[in-house]
Amino acid sequence: MNWAGPGHPWPEEISESSLNRFSKDKGPVRLTLVEPVVVEVSADVAWSGTSFRHPVTYRRVRPELDPSEVRLPPELDNRHR
């Protein structure tokens, strides 16, 4: 596992509600940041705000793809909203 260096795109902590909006625990969750890698997931089309309504399912790692070259479909890319 390659630990992330400076400039990682994710924060070191997120709110519990980011992972589970029904959680009673509202404390911060520490993330273990690693170098970005592309993975393939399967997702339901249900969308709620800026997140999937249902859990996504991991399919496989895609080592042949560079994370900097992956583009989200415009409807999923909330960086430009």
C-alpha positions as CSV (number, residue, x, y, z in Angstrom):
1,M,0.0,0.0,0.0
2,N,1.3,3.4,-0.9
3,W,0.5,6.1,1.7
4,A,-0.6,9.4,0.3
5,G,1.8,12.3,0.1
6,P,0.9,16.0,0.3
7,G,-1.8,17.3,-1.9
8,H,-4.1,14.3,-1.6
9,P,-7.6,15.3,-2.9
10,W,-9.5,13.9,0.2
11,P,-9.4,15.4,3.7
12,E,-7.9,13.4,6.6
13,E,-11.3,13.5,8.5
14,I,-14.9,13.4,7.4
15,S,-18.2,13.5,9.3
16,E,-19.9,10.2,10.2
17,S,-22.9,11.4,8.2
18,S,-20.8,11.4,5.0
19,L,-20.7,7.6,5.3
20,N,-24.0,6.9,6.9
21,R,-26.7,9.6,7.0
22,F,-28.7,7.6,9.6
23,S,-25.8,7.2,12.1
24,K,-26.4,8.4,15.6
25,D,-22.6,8.9,16.1
26,K,-21.8,12.4,14.8
27,G,-18.1,12.4,15.6
28,P,-15.4,12.7,12.9
29,V,-14.1,9.7,11.0
30,R,-10.3,9.6,10.3
31,L,-9.4,8.3,6.9
32,T,-6.3,6.4,5.9
33,L,-5.2,8.2,2.8
34,V,-3.3,6.2,0.1
35,E,-2.2,7.1,-3.3
36,P,-5.2,7.3,-5.6
37,V,-6.0,4.1,-7.7
38,V,-8.9,3.6,-10.1
39,V,-11.4,1.0,-9.2
40,E,-14.5,-0.2,-11.0
41,V,-17.8,-0.2,-9.1
42,S,-21.4,-1.1,-9.8
43,A,-24.0,1.5,-8.8
44,D,-27.7,1.9,-8.8
45,V,-29.0,4.9,-10.7
46,A,-30.7,6.4,-7.6
47,W,-29.0,9.6,-6.8
48,S,-29.5,11.9,-3.8
49,G,-27.8,15.3,-3.9
50,T,-24.1,14.6,-4.4
51,S,-24.1,10.9,-3.4
52,F,-25.5,7.6,-4.4
53,R,-28.7,6.7,-2.6
54,H,-27.8,3.0,-2.3
55,P,-24.3,1.5,-1.6
56,V,-22.0,0.9,-4.5
57,T,-20.4,-2.5,-5.0
58,Y,-16.7,-2.9,-5.7
59,R,-16.0,-4.9,-8.9
60,R,-12.2,-4.7,-9.6
61,V,-9.1,-2.6,-9.5
62,R,-8.1,-1.0,-12.8
63,P,-4.3,-0.6,-12.7
64,E,-4.1,0.2,-16.4
65,L,-6.0,3.4,-15.8
66,D,-4.3,6.6,-14.4
67,P,-6.5,8.4,-11.8
68,S,-5.7,11.8,-13.4
69,E,-7.2,10.7,-16.7
70,V,-10.5,9.4,-15.3
71,R,-13.4,11.8,-16.0
72,L,-16.8,11.6,-14.3
73,P,-20.0,12.0,-16.3
74,P,-21.1,15.7,-15.9
75,E,-24.2,14.7,-13.9
76,L,-21.9,13.1,-11.3
77,D,-19.1,15.7,-11.2
78,N,-20.1,18.1,-8.4
79,R,-16.8,20.0,-8.6
80,H,-18.3,22.3,-11.3
81,R,-21.6,23.1,-9.5
